[in-house]
Amino acid sequence: MYENLKIGDSGDQVIILQQKLKELGYYNAVINGDFGRATEEGVKAFQRYANIDPTGIVNQETWDKLIQYTEKAISRISLYPTLSLGSTGSYVTDLQTKLKSLLYFNGTINGNFDLETETAVKRFQINNDLTANGKVGEQTWSAINKVYGNLNECIVDGDSNTNNKDTYTVKSGDTLYSIARKYNTTVDEIKTLNNLSSNILTIGQILKIPTKSIDNYIKYTVKSGDSLYSIAKKYNTTVNEIKSLNNLSSNLLQIGQILNIPTSNSSNYFDYVVQSGDTLYSISKRYNLSIDTIKSLNNLTNNNLTIGQVLKLPTSAGTNYISYSVVKGDSLYAISRRYNTTVDEIKNLNNLNSNILTIGQILKIPV
């Protein structure tokens, strides 16, 4: 029987918790047996996914779901064979393709596990806190598929091709239903496009995703207290328009759910989430805007702001930044010193709620 765990706890059961969260892609920090903020956030994210009240406290229901999902993940991961120096075949080709996309492998994709491939594997293992033995077993396969899936997800969200089809790499915990909801399509459409005869997926599987051509919309993350009516009112649209755009059959929402919100000329604006300490004056100075411009764009009748409030700002005001990819050993403080800015400025520009970073994370850095 597992114990109930919460922030501040430590010990072997916290290590087990962190391992399971890491297998499922909800924990990217070091497994150290200390239940800190990163562990709590991972628990909350998993609880939301598993339709459990996201308290951040690991009770028996959460343990049961964790065990259930990690057992499923292990059974899927085990479909991948262990690879090492001298291995050949399609799985090696898949490995080289993914490592090349992640910028670890610079050689020729030929299906031969050579010294260059082994070196790339070791570099990946070092950067992802794995044993750097150059062998690709279950743990390394899981990490590669997770990171590759995150990279592919960024590409899908940021770009679409002329055929109106994108690709998605299946990650631990994915189902056809969850993927269909994420990309505002249906299970049948995904199965038809990919010639699937069943709903079974494997980690690392590449799916074609039908995408809709939507010009005027923004992405909104559902927060505590939100309703379709309040969101529609905030963005000057209707409940029915939001439901139609997101293929919703009911008015029920979940915290953390991503919605496409129709809005006029949305490409000319970006969302800024108000942080602790923000004022209209500080935001206007940061983005070289007048207070009146911000108030007019957001239909504000006074200067009061609340933490978490979403403000619409002109896209042109947010262009003075560079993109930076987080590497091992980075911290917000170190990055801010390197680019002569502050931790708060980086957090505000990237809408970060904590100081936790993950390797490969893309940050906007004010210049």
C-alpha angles and dihedrals in degrees: 000000000000122000125240107259133199140166111304095033122118141181143077095320091055088054090053089048093051092047092053093046090049092051089054095045098250098110125049102166129094116293100240107145093248117120100220136151094288090054092047092051090049091051092049092049091050092046091053090050092048093047093247123138101270098232096139088233115119107225128167093276091055092047091051092052093045091053092046095051097042091051089054091047093051092050090054096043091051088068086077114082123228109261129200142154109320097024117132139185144064095319090058089050089052090048093050092047092054095044090049091052088051091050095244097108124053100169133095118293099235107139093251117122097219133162092276090055091047091051090051090050092051091050090051092048092050092050092049099046095253129136103275099224097129092239121121109220132152096293094049092044089052093050094046093049091047095050093041090049091052090050092049091047090056090052092049093049093047104042142027129192130230093260090062091237128117131181130237129193113221114243133195111291095020122138130181088250095053091047092048091051091047094054098035096246136106135263090241092053092052092046092049094047092049098038091240118170096188141027094246116121133186127211110262094023111142116225130190109231121205108226130195123230102242116167104175113047141100130210116246127189113217113239133194110289095022122136131178088251095053092046092047090050092048092053098037095244136106135264090240092053091053092046092049094048092049099038091240118169096189140026094248117120134188126216107256094024113142116228131188107226120199112230136161116259091350091164088071093062142048132203121253118193113213113241131201109286095022121138131178087251095054092046092048090051093047094052098032094243134130121252089236091055092054092046092048094049092050100037091241117170096189141019096256118121132185127211109262094023112142116228125192111227130179112266090228089064093060101050099093097095143088128225117246128188114216115238131193112290095024123136131179089249094052092047092047091052091048093053098036095245136106135263091241093053091053092046092049094048091050098036091237119172096192141022093249115121132186127213110263094022111144115228130188108228119199113234 
